[in-house]
Amino acid sequence: NVWEKINGLFYSDTFSCSSASAINCVHLTEMLKDMCIFAAWVHGDPRKVIYPTDSYGQFCGQKDTLNENKTILFYFNILKCASPVVLINLQCPTTQLCVSKCPDRFATYIDVQASYRYKPDQWNYFRQFCKPGFNNPRKSVAQVLRDEDCPSMIIPSRPFLKRCFPDFSTKNGVLTVANQTTFKDGRGKTRNVTDLREAANGINNVLDARSVGMKIFEDYAISWYWILIGLFIAMIVSLLFLVLLRFTAGVLFWIFIFGVIGIIGYGIWHCYWEYDHLKGIPGSDLTVYDIGFQTDFRVYLQLRQTWLAFMIMLCVVEVIIILMLIFLRNRIRIAIALLKEGSRAIGYIMSTLFYPIVTFILIAICISYWAVTAVFLATSGEPVYKVMANQTLCKYANLTCDPETFNTTNVSKLCPGAQCTFAFYGGESLYHKYIFIFQLANAFVFLWLVNFAIALGQCTLAGAFASYYWASRKPADIPLWPLFSSFGRAIRYHTGSLAFGALILAIVQLIRVILEYLDHKLKGTQNSFTRFLLCCLKCCFWCLEKFLKFINRNAYIMIAIYGKNFCTSAKEAFFLLMRNVVRVAVLDKVTDFLLFLGKILVAGGVGVLAFFFFTQRIPVFAQEAPTLNYYWVPLLTVIIGSYLVAHGFFSVYAMCVDTLFLCFCEDLERNDGSTAKPYFMSASLHRILGKKELSPKKACHF
């Protein structure tokens, strides 16, 4: 029924690129989400992730079961396990039981059986690692090992990831277990502990990583409030930078431009000096063609031709930059004026700086929904049991079986010692075959919702800043609570357009995810043509995603200004930008440079301050600084957090500049500066365009 509704929705006439598609887009999202949640929550069981599972498909440590006090999984013969990946994610081909604690000594079933009459305590300790209810030490060793009633040996272990792993340690550079380098395997052989290491490869590294993780957690517990103080300082510095851009945007840009010109000029002089210095030196007049290809590139630096080529290239670059500054000087001045105007707009609508918190909360909800649903889908299989036989020639080995009826079959007679043990969670039903499809649908809904949350934020901010630009008298004519008014308009009137734009972007992103998945799966088997084809597809869809993000961003601005549907707004925004393509390029580069500079200044400045503080190099705060295991833990957190804080503030600023730019272009095309059609731009933009006085303005309603 769900798929019938979806098909009917797509092929209905009402699903169009218009604001009226709001109900359709929302209904489609809800149906996809409900389909994934229904399938996941009905069939899923997160206990499969939380609790380890024994050979009978029972959870270890689950409340109100026989294993409630048995929280650890014990492997009869860990030597059969190939790697920790098998132990943790899949199932090791040996009997597994839930136990209350791991063994703390070496022992073999042969030795315990031989001494159980006069040392019953050893048997009582050993049999807790046997199958429940087994208490027959008189049973022959061969039959016990064949039926796997008890393990052939136990070794000192400690719990990790709720599983018993050998208690490795290093003594004088030699790997040991309980200070022993050898042990008996219970089958008449003496083994080295390195065999255990090979079976549990990488466990020591994981344990060391756990120790490091505990120290990192301790560092966070001690320094968390200092980290928050550092992020607060980053927020204040970001705000100050945005305020200062109103006065320093032009200065910073021209300092950078003249700095680049000076550096290139020095490079030209240095190339000429090297070219002149090599004059008369034997061999320096040879050409690159004469010496051919050389792996040591320093050889080319001994040729005059190399430095002449460098000098010519630098001269060309220098001339291009100077010509661009000459012919684009007016557009650069417009870009700088828009940057200053953006800082002024944010000053009047300060609430916009905190809107990224709303977007962050919405995205966090989307991530939580996706993660929970993905876990339920991943754990929605039924327990699958397979025949585990000691004989390699058993024809029933690895076939599925039913543990309730296994003893009534002939398998145990034809394959002595065979058992029906738990293998994994899965199934052969139609639902289980299409779990991967459900995961893709879940990922698609996640991408759609995330893009919708971002689109909602962009449209909301664009509406707020557009109300600033089109106000006749600033700030008197700016609407009351412009941010909340814009948010209400976006929710009430533009939901369908935002959902449609997010849908297009989500489809492209899902295709990119599928391409990455195929590339990962085919990495070991693909030929050169396949690698080339996948590389081209990934590159094309990466470019398409960037292009769609650019178009969507400007379409949301036009939606916020005029309230038209997505396709119309995207078309008008695209052609408006194409008519001002040079201004777009200049504005983007100037904005990107200044905002990148601001992010680096904020993250670097706060990072340097945090470094001197956490390393106790500030005498005033030396006593206040916490003693840490790794000072780089809070330091990196502060640096990365400061960069993200600055990015959040500057993303609002970038949206403001883009909105003002589109409004500026619209203003130029709709108005001519006359009394009947006055400009709405600021006085600084008027002066740049050659207007000495502002014409009387009339109110603009949209």
N, C-alpha and C positions, 0 to 999 in steps of 0.2 A: 504493500500500500504506500509506503514511503517513497519507493522508487517511482511508482505511478504518479504520485503528486509532483515529484521533481520533474519528470518528463513532461507532464502537463503544464507545469509552470514555464519550462524553457520554451515550449512550442506554442504557448499562448500569445495572443497579440498584445497582451498587457505588459509583457516583459520587454520593455524598450528602454532606450537610453534617455530617460527623462526623470524628473523629480518624482513622477508618479510611480516609478519603480521602487520606491522606498519599501512598500509593503512586500513586494515580491522578493527583493534582496534580503530583507529581514527574515521573511518566512523561509527562504531557501537556506539561509544560515542556520536558523533554528532547527530545520528538519535534518540537515547534515549533522549538526551537533547532537540532536536527540538520538539519531541513528547510532552514532558512535558511542554515546553514553549508555544507551540501552543495551547494545551488544556487549560493551565492556563490563558494565556493572552487573548484568545478569550472569555472565559466564566467568567474569574475573574473580580472582581471589588473591589479594595482596599478601596473604600469609605465606604464599610460596616464595616471596622475596624476603620476608622478615625471618621466617623459620627455615632451618635446613630440614630435609626430608630423608627418612630412613628407607631401607629396602622394601618396606611394606607400604610406602606412600603416606606414612603418618608424620605429622609435624613434631619436631623436637621443641619442648618448652611451651607447647600450647596449653592454655588453661583448660581445666575441666576435662582433661584426658589422662590416660595412663602415663603419658610422657610429660606431664606438667612440671615435674621436678627434674626431668632429664633434658637439659637445654643444649647439650653438646653432641655433635655427631662423631661417632667413632668408626674408623675403617679397620676391618679385620686384617687386611694385608695391604698396607699403604705402598708396598713395593710395586703393586700392579698399577698404581696411578702414574700416569705419564708426566703430568705437569700441574701446577696450581690452577691453570685454567680449567682442567677437567674436574679438579676437586671442587672448585667454587661454582662454576657455571653449569657443568653437565653432571654426569654421574660416573664414579670410578667403578670399574668392573670387579667389585668385590662386595661382600656383604657389609652393610652399614647399619649400625644400631645407635639409638639415642641413649646416652649415658649421663649420669649426674656429674661426673668428674673424669678427667683424663688419667690414664695410668701414670704412676710416678716411679716405676721400677722396670727393670728387664726381667722377663719371665717367659718360659715356653710351656706349651701344654704338656709336652712330654715330661718335663721335669716336675711340673705340678702334679700330674697324674701319678708319677712314681712315688711322690712323697705325701699324698693327701691323707694317708692313714695316720701318720705320726706328725704331720704338719697341716692340720685341717684349716688353719687360718690362711695359708697360702691359697688353698683351693677356694675358700670363701671369697678371698679378694679377687682371684682370677675369674671366677664364674660370673661376676657382675659385668664382665665384658663378653659373655656368651649370650646366646639367644635366650629371651625370657622363658623361664620355666625349665631350662636345661640344668639338670643336677645329677648327671650320671658319669662320674669320672671313670667308671669301669668300662665304659664303651671304648672300643679299640681306637687307637690314634688314627689309623687309616680311615675308619668310618667317620670319625669326628671331622677330620680335615676334608673328607669327600663331601659330607653333608653340610660342612661349614657351620657346625653347631657352636664351635668356639674358634677363636683366632689361633693360629699356630704359634703366635708370639705376641707379646705386648712390649712396648718400649716407652721410656719416659717421654711424656708429651705435655704440651701446654695448649690451652684453648686459644684459637685465633679465628676470627670470623665464625665463631660458634662451631668450630671443627677442631679435632685433636691433631696437632702437627708435632713432629719430633722436636724435642727441646734442644736445638742446636746451640752450641757454644764453641768458642775458639780458645784453645789453651796452648800458649807458646807457638802460635801460628798453625796449630793442627786442629782440624775440625773434630769435635767430640760430641757425644750425647751422654749426659750424666758422667762426664770425665772418662768415658770409654770410647775407644776408636773402633772396636769390633763388637759384634753381637751374634747370637745364635738365632737363626731364622725359624727354628722349630721343625725343620725338615732335614736335619742332619748336616747342615752347612753353617760355616762361620762366615759372616758377611762383614764388610767394612761400612762404616757410617756414611761414607761417600755415596754408597748405593741409595741410602735414604735421601741424601741431598739431590741426587739425580731424579729420584721419584718425586720429590717435592721441590723441584727447581724454582729458585727465586724466592722461597719463603723467608730466608734470612733478610733479603733486601726489603721485603714487604714489612717484616717486623721492625727493621731499622727505620723504615718510612713511618711506621706507626709511632715510634719513639720521637722522631722529628715532628710529627704531627701534634703529639702531646705538648712538646715544647712550644710550638707555634701557638697552640691554643692557650697556653699559659701566658705567652707574650701578649696575646690579644686581651686576655682577662685582666692583665695588669695595666695595659696602656690604652684601653678603649676610649676613656674619656679624653685623653690627650689627642687621640686620633680625631675625635669629634671636634675638639678645639681647633685642630689644624684645618679641618674641612670648613668650619665656620669662618676662619681667617680667609680661606680660599673664596668663600662666598662674598665676603666684604671686599676683597681685592678685585673680584670680578665685577662687582657693582661699581667700584671706583673707576675701573678701566672703561666701562661703558659710558660713565659720566664724562671721563676725560676725553673720550673719542670726539665729543662735540667740539673740543678745542684743539685736539692734537692730531686728528685724522690726517689732515693735509701735511702737517710737519713730519709725521712718521712716514708717510708714503714718499715724500720727496727726499727725505734722508735715505731711505732704502734705494730709491732710483739713482740718486747721485752716488751712493756707495757702490752700486753695481757698475755704473759707468766708470768710476775711479778704479775699481778692481780690474775691469777689462782693459782699461788704459794702461795699468801697470803690467798686465799680461802682455800687451802689445810691445811695450818697452823692453820687457825681459826677453821676449822672443827675438827682437831686433838685436839686443845685446849678445845673445847666444849665437845668432846668425853671424854677426860681425866678429865675435871672438873666435869662431871656428875658421875664419878666413886664413888661408895659407897652411893649415894643418893637413898633413898628408892623409888622403882617404876621405876627407870631409866633403869633397866635391862629387863623390859617387852618388848615384840616384838609388831610390828604393828598389827600382827594377833591377839594378845591377847586383845588389846583395841578396835579393830574393826574400823568402819568408824566413824569419829567425825567431826562435822561441824566447831568446833573451832580448826583450824590447829595449834594453838600454843601448843596444847597438844602433838603433834608429836615432837615438838622441845625439849620436856623434856625427850626424849628417846635417849639412847646412839646409838641404832641401826640406827636412822635417820641420825645422824651426821656421823656415819661410812659409810652409803650408799652415802651421799654427798661427803665424802672424797674420796671414791673409784671412783665415777663418775668423779670428778675433776682430779684425778690422771690419769684416762684413757684419758681424753681430753688433759691434759698436755703432756702425752707421745705421743699421735697422732700428736699434733702440732710440737713437737720437731722432731719426725721421718719424718714428711713431710718436715720440713726445711732442714733436713740432706739429704734426698733422692731427693728433688726437688730444691735444692739450685741452680743448674745450670740453670734450667728453670726459676726460679725467677730472676736470674741475666739477662737472656735473656729478660724477661718481662720488667725489669727496663731499660735495654738498649734500647728497642723499645720505651718506654715512652720518654726517652731522645732524641731518634732519631726523634720522632714525634714532639717534641718541636723545634728541629733544622729544620725540614722540613717546619713547619709553619713560622719560622723565614725567610726562603727563599721565601715563597709564602704567604705573608701577606694578599693578597687580599682574600684568602679563608675565613678569619675570618669574612668578611662582606657579604659572600654569603647567610647566613641565612636571610638577609633582603629580598633577591629575593624570597626565599621560603615563607617568611611571606606575601609578597605582593600577590603571587600566591594563597596562602590559603585564604587570605582576599577576593580575587575576587571570589573564589569558595563559600565561606560562603555567600557573597552578592548575588550571583546567586541563591543559594539554598533558602535563606530567602525570596527573592522577589518572586520566583516561588511558594514557599510554601504559601505565603500570597495570591497570585492570585488564587491558587488552593482552598484554604480554603474559599475564598469569591466568588467562581464561581457558587453558587446556585442561583436559582430564588426565588422571594418572594412567600411564601406559606401562604395562608389565611385559617383560621379555624373559625368554628362557636363557639362563646363564648356566653353561655346562663346563665342567672341568675337562672333558674330552674334546679335543680339537676336531674330531671327525663326526661329532654329533650333528645330524642333519636338522635337528630342531633348534640349534643354537641361534640366538638373536631373533627368534620368531616371537610374535606377541602371544600372550597367554593370559589366563584368568586365574588369579591366586586361589579363588574359592573352589574351583573345580580341577585345579592342576593335579592334585594327588589322586584323582580318579582316572587320569589319563595314563597312557602307556609311555609317556616321555621319560618318567623317572626310571622305568624298567629298561628301556632301550638306551638311555643315557644315564648310568648310575651317577648320583651326586648332583644331577641337574636340579635347578631351583627356578621358581617363578618369582623374580625380584623386580622391584620398581626400577624403571629406566629413566623416564622423563615425563614432563607434562606436555600433552599434545592431543591428538585425536585425528580421526579419519572422516569426520562429518564434513558437510558442505561448509559449515561455519568455520571450522578450524582450518580448512584449506584456504580460506579467504581472509585470514587474520591480517596478513600483510596489506591487503587492500583496505581493510579497516584502519590500519595504522596510517596509510597514506591519506585516507579521508580525514583522519584526526589531525594529521600534520597540515592538510590543506585548510581546514577550519581554523587552526591555530594561526596560520599565516594570514588568512583573511581577517580575522579579528584584530590581530596586531596592526595590520595595515589600516584597518578602519579606525583604530584608536589614534594612530598617527595622523590620519587624514582629518579626524575630528579636531585634533589640536591645531593643525595647520589652518583649517577653515575658521576656527574660532579666533585665532590670533590675527589672521588676515582681516576678518570683519572688524575687529577692534581697531587695528591700525588704519584701515580704510576710513573708518568713521573719523579718525583724527585728520587724515589728509583732506577729506571733502568738507571739513568744517570751515565755514566762511571766516569766522574769527576764532583763532586759537589762543587760549583754550576755552573761551567762553561758550562756543557752540558745540563743543565735544559732548555727546550724549552722556547722561548720568549712567554710571556703571557700564561702560562700553564692553568690557570683557564678558560680563554675565549676559548682557543683551545679545552679544554675538554668539555665545554658547547656546542660548535658547533658540535663536534663529537656526543655527546649524542642526540642532536636534529636531526641531519642529518641521523645518521645510527642506532640509538638504540631506537627510539621512540616506535616501535612495541614491543620490548622486555620489555621495561619499562611499557607500557600499559598493557601487558599481566600479568606481575607480580602484578601490581596494581589491575587488574581485579580479580585475585584469592583472594587477600587479602580483596577486597571490598565485595566479595560474602560471605566470612566467617564473616565479620563485620556486614553485613546486616542480616545474620542468627542470630547473637547475639542480634541485635536490635529487631528482631521479637520475640526471646525468652524472652527478657526483657518485651516486650509489652504483650505477653501471660501471663507471670508471674504476671504482674500488673493487667490484666483483670480478672484472675482466682484466685486472692489472697483470696477473700472472699468465694469462692465456692469449691476450690480444696481439695481433700482428701490427706492423707499422701503419698500415692503412687505417685500421681501427683506432689506433692511438691518435693519428692525425685527424680523423673524422670527429672523434670525441672532443679533441682539443678545439677544433673549429666550432663545434656546436656550443661548447661551454663559453668560448670567447664571444660568440654571437649573442647568446642569451644574456651574458653579463652586460654587454653593450645595450641590449634591448631593455634590460631592467633599469640601467642608469637613465636611459632616455625616457622611459615611462615614469620614473620618479620625478624627473625634471618637468615633464608635461603635467603630471598629476598635481604637483606642487603649485604650478601657475594656474592650472584649471581651478583648483580650490580657491585661489585668490579671486578669480573672476566670478566664481559662484558666490563668494562672500560679498562681492560688490554688487552684482546685478541679480543674483538669485536664479539664474538660468540653469538648465540641466547640464549634466557632465559633458556630453559630447559637444554641445554648442559652446560651452565655456572653454573646453580644451581647444577647439578649433579657433575661437577668437583669440585666446591667449597665444597660441602658436603663431598665428599670422601677425599678431601685434609684436611679438618678439622678433619675428623675421624682418619686420619693417624697421626694427631698431637693433639689428643684430650686432653692430659695432658697439653700441652703448651697452648691450648685454654682456659682451665679451669683456669690455673694459671694467664694468661694474663688478662682474664676477671675480675677476683677478684681483682687483683692489680690495674687495670685501674679503676674499679668501686669505689674502696676505695679512691683512690687519687682524682678522679673527684668529688665524694661526699664530701670529705673533703674540696675541693676547693670551691664548691657551698656553703657549710655551712660557710666557712670563709668569703667569699665575702658578702653573704646576712647578716650574723651576724655582721661582722665588719661595713658595711655601715649602718645596722639597729641601732647599738649602737650609731654611730655618729649622725644619724638622730634623735634618741631619745633625746640625750643631746641637740641637736640644737632646736628642736621644743618645748621642755619643758624649753627652755631659761636657761639651766644650763652651757652654755659656755659663760663666761664673755665677751670674745672678740666679740661674735656675738649676745649678748643678745638683743641689740637694733635692730638688723636686723631681728630677728626671728619674724614671723607674729603672731598676736593674733588669736587663733583658737577656734571654738566651741568644737571640738573634735580633740585633737592632734594625736589620734591614726589613724585618716583617712589618712593623708599624710604619717604617719609612716608605716602603713601596706602596703600602695601603694609602698613606697620605698623598703621595705623588699621583697615583692612579685616581684616587678619589677627587683630588683637586682638579685634575684634568677633566673628569666627568662633570664635576660641578661647573667648571668654566664652560664646558661644552653645552650644558643645559641652559645656562644664561645666554651664551652667544648664539645658540640656535634660535632663541627668541629674537635676538638682534638681527640675525640673518633673515628671518621671516619678515621682520619689520622692514628691512631695506628692500627685499624683493617686492613686498606689497606696495611700498611707496614708489618704487620704480615703475610698476605697472600702472599705478594711479597717475604718475607723472606722464607716462606715454599716452594714456587715455586723455589726460588733461590737454596735452598738446594737440591731439587729433580732434577733440570735441570742441575746444574753445580756441579763440584767436586773440584774446587779451583785450577785446573791445568792451564797451560798456554793456552791450547785450550779452556777450559771451566772455566774461572775465575768467582769467586763470585762477585756479585754487592753490597753486604752488606757493612756496614760501618766498620771502623777499630775496634770499640769497640765490635761489634758482632763477628768479626774475632777472637779477643782475647778470648772472652768467649768460642768460639768453639775450641780453642787451636791453632789457626793460628797466628803465630808470624809476618809474613810478608804478604802483599797483592800481589797476582799475577797480572801481567798486565791484564787490562780489555779491552774488545772490546765493541764497541758501540752496543746497543740493539735497534732494530727498531720493533715497534709493532703498 
